[in-house]
């Protein structure tokens, strides 16, 4: 492969001169899709917070028996316990968005320096 850069297991082939633009397109599409997925899940969770007015709610502490005024950490715990899978997907997609975006930026940087 001319100007061989690396072997990519995701696309199951070497990335080089002839297919580097497709690899960049692949990365860009995945960054956009992960960002969109994170945004969509965030909107669903935010909708529940606003619908139930969770930031102004009071929560009952089962251990101490005290009534606790809501803050962002308590609302996060509530959402995570009520929607564990949705919150897990949000965290995973948000982390993957950051990681893929950094990877894309790295590749754009090495392109700008003509190192690939």
N, C-alpha and C positions, 0 to 999 in steps of 0.2 A: 504494500500500500504506500503510494507516494506521500511523503510528509506525514507518516504515521504518527498519530497523537496518542491513542490508547485503544484498548479493547473495551467495549461497552457491553456488559452482560445484559443490560435492559433491552438493547436492540439486537443483541447477539451477532455483532460484527465489529470489525476494526473501524475506528473513526479516523479519517484522514482527509486528504485534499479533495477527493471527489464527493464525499458525503458530509463534510463538516457543516455546511449550511443546513442540511436536514437535521443534523444533531442539534444545532442551535435552535431550530424551529421546534424540535421535540422538547427541548428544555423550556423554551418560552411557553409553549402550550401547557406544559405541566405546571409551571409557575402560575400562569393565569388560572388554570382550573383549580389548583389548590387554594389560591386566593379567593376565587369565587365560592368554593365550597365552604371555606372558613367564614366568609362574609354571610353566606346563606344560613349556616347553622347559628352564627351569632345573632342574626335577625330573628330567628325562631326563639332563641333563648331570651333575647331582649324583649320580644313581644310578650312572653310570659311574665317577665318582670314588670312590664308596664301594665299588662292586663290585670294582674293580681295586686298591683301596687306594692310589691315586695319591699321596696326601699323605705316605705313608711309603715310597714307591718311590725307587729310584735311577735316574737317567737318564744315558745315555752321551753326552758331547759329541763329536760327529763331527769337529769342527775341532781341538780340543786333545787329544782322546783320553782326557780325564779323566772320572771318574765323578762325577756331581753329585747331591747330595741334593735331593729335591723341595721346592719351596716353591710358594706360590700362583701366582706368575708363571710358573714352569716348567710347572705343571699347566695353566694357561690356554693357554700355547703348544701344549702337547700336544693339548688338546681342540680348539683352533682348527685345528690341522693335520689332525687325524683327522676332525673334523666341521665343516668350514668353513661349509657351508650352514646347519647348525643353529645354530652360534654367530653367524653373520651375522643370521639371523632373530631370535635372542635380543637382539642389540644393537639392531637396528632396532625391534623391538617395545617394548623397554624405553625407548628414546628417544621413540618415538611415545606411549607411555603418559604419560611426563612432560609432553610438549608438549601433548597433548590434555587432560590433567588441569589444566594451567595455563590453557589456553583456557577450559575449563569453569569454573574458579574465577573467571576474569576476568568471564565472563558472569554468574555468580552474584553477583559483587560489583556489577556495574552494575545488576543487578535490585534488589539490596538498597538501592542509592542512588537508585533510581527514575530512572535515566538512560537507560533504553531504552524 
